[in-house]
Amino acid sequence: MAWRIISIENPARLSVKNNQLLISQEEDVLIPIEDIDSLIIDNYGTNLTANLLNELSSQAVNVVICDQKHLPITMVLPYSQHSRQAKASRQQIEMKIPLKKQIWQNNIVRKISNQADVLKYFGLNDEYLRKCASEVKSGDSTNRESLAARDYFSQLLDDTTRRQPMWYNFALNYSYALVRTGLARHLAARGLVVSQGIFHHNELNSFNLADDLIEAYRPLIDIFVLKKFGFRGFEKEDLALSKEERRILLEVLEFRVKIKGKKFAIKNAIEITVESFIDCISKKDSNSLELPKI
């Protein structure tokens, strides 16, 4: 099973040698491609060969390219090689609105419940969020997600909209993006249409379905960041993420969460979620969706 997360933060030439990733810098480093879960390109001086991209794609390695702010901006997704890709994409496109609304309801109930668990973990008041979770209707027609988010981020970060220019928002966005790319990779690998969401429908967004399925993971990412850095991020004047901070945030993919009654790293849990989503649309049963808990 692939397990290594490789981040290239200095100029390098990346190529293939003997079925291994060859990193050419001052010294050459060889890493078996079969061991690599994700390759993060986080500088503008790195060159990759087409042969390497082909090999990484054939082995379903998650390739992410970051912008000048060190936030993921591009991902490389292979065409699905799964034997049942046509069936999965057809069933996804043929989903009826009631099933979509039921899946979204389950998704938001778990998201708000996870947010309440985060507040409880840090000794904050989780009562209102528990109430919101119990009131979510099909399709979240009464918008309990938004109401819960305002209370949650007001208590957690003193920022009801999470749009203030603070270090934590940069750290969370970086971590969310890493998990989002992992979800998109697994969705594409199973033949699903990543741009076709069940709730998100932005025509300019190629990853609507990944944005749907990440929702229940967001509070788990929040608690990961806060456990790693505490609340000292409020004191930081420099909002940019340092090299060391980015290295620590890469560990979010290894953060262990509970799903199907067992503990898994997030990078493995998202694969379980994707597989269960396929079960949902195949069985037309929203309760088949497996979502994480803290």
WOQUIJO-V663364 format. One record per backbone hydrogen bond with DSSP energy under -0.5 kcal/mol. CO is the residue of the C=O (numbers start at 1). NH is the residue of the N-H. Records with the same first field share a line. If there is no record, write none. Layout:
BEGIN
CO->NH + NH
END
This chain:
BEGIN
4->6 + 37 + 38
5->7
6->8 + 40
7->9
8->42
12->14 + 47
13->24
14->49
15->22
17->20
19->33
20->17 + 22
21->23 + 31
22->15 + 24
23->25 + 29
24->13
27->25
29->23
31->21
32->35
33->36
35->3 + 4 + 37
37->62
38->6
39->41 + 64
40->8 + 42
41->66
43->46
47->14
49->53
50->54
51->55
52->56
53->57
54->58
55->59
56->61
57->60
61->63
62->39 + 64
63->76
64->41
65->73 + 74
67->70
71->67
74->65
75->77
76->63
82->85
84->88
85->89
86->90
87->91
88->92
89->93
90->94
92->95
96->100
97->101
98->102
99->103
100->104
101->105 + 139
102->106
103->107
104->108
105->109
106->110
107->111
108->112
109->113
110->114
111->115
112->116
113->117
114->118
115->119
116->120
117->121
118->122
119->124
120->123
124->126
126->130
127->131
128->132
129->133
130->134
131->135
132->135
133->136
137->140
138->141
140->143
143->147
144->148
145->149
146->150
147->151
148->152
149->153
150->154
151->155
152->156
153->157 + 158 + 159
154->158
164->166
166->169 + 170
167->171
168->172
169->173
170->174
171->175
172->176
173->177
174->178
175->179
176->180
177->181
178->182
179->183
180->184
181->185
182->186
183->187
184->188
185->189
186->190
187->192
188->191
189->82
192->194
193->196
194->209 + 210
195->197
200->197
202->205
204->206
205->208
207->211
208->212
209->213
210->214
212->215
214->217 + 218
215->218 + 219
217->221
218->222
219->223
220->224
221->225
222->226
223->227
224->228
225->229
226->230
229->232
231->234
232->235
233->236
237->239
242->246
243->247
244->248
245->249
246->250
248->251
249->252
250->253
251->254 + 255
252->255
253->267
255->266
257->259 + 264
258->293
259->262
262->259
264->257
265->268 + 269
266->270
268->272
269->273
270->274
271->275
272->276
273->277
274->278
275->279
276->280
277->281
278->282
279->283
280->284 + 285
285->288
286->289
289->291
293->258
END
